[in-house]
């Protein structure tokens, strides 16, 4: 294997480790260094921490320290906490999971997403809107979004990740009234 391939593989592993660390800290709140290593190794490597070598624990601590130097984590009073920049970059990494591959030809069907998330889950509703917008959907109404290509897998992933399966409806529609402007927005004319 060439040097370039090996360097790319190491960089990918390092990024995945940093993403896991940020995700654990954001979802768990403030946690200490030893607890951080346990949770990241258990979730990322699918292992039991008690059987994990000290080297793996050092790798996690080193990655956390690197995130601190980058300004993505802060270590105070024996605990790690995410910074605003850390939360933002984690959000960007997670958005990359929702990419939709565009086929060469449009099948002349619209994919319509409708969601009804209660007011008490307003942050979740905003997150869904943000994901749909970043993915390339166009908003027809506040909770009605449209896309011209197959995105069922991505919607299934979003339902699972966010736990909103019963609140989001995926439809395949043959026609939308006056869709000329939509076709223009998606460069389908």
N, C-alpha and C positions, 0 to 999 in steps of 0.2 A: 504494500500500500504506500502511495506517495505521501510526501510530507504535507502537501496541501490538504489531502483527504483526512489525514490524522489531525491536523490543526482544526479543521472544520468540525470533526467529531468531538474534540475536546471542548470547543467553543459551544457547541450545541448542548453538551452535558452540563457545562457551567451555567448556561442560560436557564436550562430546565431546573437546576438546583436552586438558582436565585429566584425563579418564579415560584417554586414550591415553598421556599422560605417566606417570601412575601405573602403568599396565599395563606399559609399557616398562621402568620402573625396577624394579618388582617381579619381572618375568620375567628381566631382564638382570643383576640385582644392581646394585652401585654403578657409576654411569657419570658421566662428566664432562659439563659443560654443552654443549660443541660436539657430542659424540657423541649426547647426548640429543636435540638439535635435529635431527640427521641421521636418527636412527631414527624419531622421531615423525613428521617430515615425510614420510619415505619410506613409512611404514606407513599413516598417516592420509590423506595426500593422494595416495598411489600415484604418487609422482614419483621422479625421480633427483635426489639432493641436489646434485650438481654443477651441475645446470641450474636449481636453485631460487634464487629471488631472496633477497637478504639480509633483506628485509622479513619473509619467512616464517620465517626463522631467529629474528628478533627477536620474532615473535609467540609462538613456542614458548618462548623464554627468558623472556618476560614472563609467560606462563602458569605456567611452573615457579616463577618468583619469587612469583607470587600464591599458589601451593600452599604455598610455604615460609612465607609470612606467615600462612596459615591453620593452619599447624602440621601439614600433611600430608606435607611433604618436609623434609629437612634437608640443607644444603649444607656439607660438611666436607672439607677437604683437596682442594678442586677436584672433588668428586664429590657427586652427589645420592643420597640414600638415603631410602626411605619410613619414616615414623614408624608407630607402632601405629595411630594414628588414620587415617593415609593408607591403610594396608592394609585397615582396616575399611570405610572409605567406598568403596574400590574394590570390595570384596566386595559391598556394597549395590548399586552400579551394575551389577555383573555379574549379580546376582540378578534385576534387572529384566528381563533377557533371557528369563527362564524363566517368564513370566506366561502363564496359560492362560485363554482366554476361555470363560466359562460360557454354554452355550446356555440358552434359556428352558425347555426340557423335557429331562428325563433320558430316554435311550433304553433304560434298564433293563439296561445292560451295564456291567460293571466293567472297569476297566483295571488290570491287575496288572503291577507291575514287579518283576522278580527280578534281583538282581545277585550276582555271585560275584567279588569283587576280592581277589587274594591278600594275605596278611598283610604282605608286604614293601611293599605300596602302601596302607598303613593311612590315610595322610592323604587319599588319593584316595577311599577308602571313606567316610571321615568327611565329605568334601566332597559326595559323592553324597547321603548321608543329610541333610545340611544343606539342599541344594537341594530335595530331595523334601519335606522338612518345610516349608520356606518357601513352596513352591508350593501346599501344601494337601493333600498326600498323607497318608494315615494308615498307620502302621506295623502290619502284622500280625505280622511277625517281624523280626529284625534286618535281613535283606536281602530282605524281601518287603513291598512297599508297594502300596496300592490307592487308586484315584481313580475317580469315577463318570463323568467326561466325557472326550471325545476329547482326547488329549494326545500323539499320535504325533509331531507336528511338534516339540514341545518335547523329547521324548525323543531324537529324531534329532539335534537341536541339541546336547543334552547329551552324547550319544555322540561327536559330532564334536569339540566344544569340549574335552572331557576325555580324548579318545582311549581310550574304554572300550567301543567297539562290540561286541567279542566277549564282553565280561563282563556286559552288561546285556541282559535279555530283556523284551520288551514283549508282553503278552498281552491279548486281549479275551475276557472270560469272561461267560457268560450268568448263571451263578449262583455264589454263594458260600454255603456252609453257614452258617446262622444269621446272615444279613446284616442282621437287624433293627437291631442296634446300629450297624452301619456306616451304614445309611440314616438313623438318628437323628443320628449325628455329622455327616453331610453335609446335614442338614435336608431329606431326601427323603421323609419320611413325612407 
